[in-house]
């Protein structure tokens, strides 16, 4: 049997506000934490020339954050890009980032540095492990294809085919950065391997398209039928 609490009428407005706070999850209160994991492209070279460890500066990160905020989403985008990183290093590093930041969304863009010496299957194994760690942490992963390479010195296209197929087969959201950039790559690259500012704008838009769809689904107002509860407690 439930014991009802009799409240003074003067407390009713405050009590109703408290109930609304605890039982309504409105997007106005939800701030999504988004982490970018990757190498110098994630760090933002040539705009940013140092490793980043959770800052809100970078190449695509501040642009993406502004896009989300202007669309009505409450979000911060943290830059965890490390220059020259290999996928195995990213795989070793990501758990610490997940434990520290407890992000809602993780953007994974790794592997291009491996392709000078590491086979594509091994890179895919490392990327899959990174994504699985994100999922196990309770965050939402988005994996990206690798960017174009003007000099065509690495098997980027083969790697991207693996990434696309793996993402499709494992129901992981894909941001196809390669396709977003390739048609205008000569105008969007700094020196053939890294984006320029316009390129980072295109990258941000590509991430945004994926994230905004996900965020819309997850941040709908969850309504609870408050009337019976309020009637019992305020009776």
Secondary structure by P-SEA (a helix, b strand, c coil): cbbbbbbcccaaaaaaaaaaaacccccccbbbbbbbbccccccccccccccccccccccaaaaaaaaaaaacccbbbbbbccccccaaaaaacaaaaaaaccccbbbbbccccccccccaaaaaaaaaaaaaaaaaacbbbbbbccccccccccaaaaaaaaaaaaaaaaccccccccccccccccccccccccccaaaaaaaaaaaaaaaaaaaaaaaccccccaaaaaaaaac
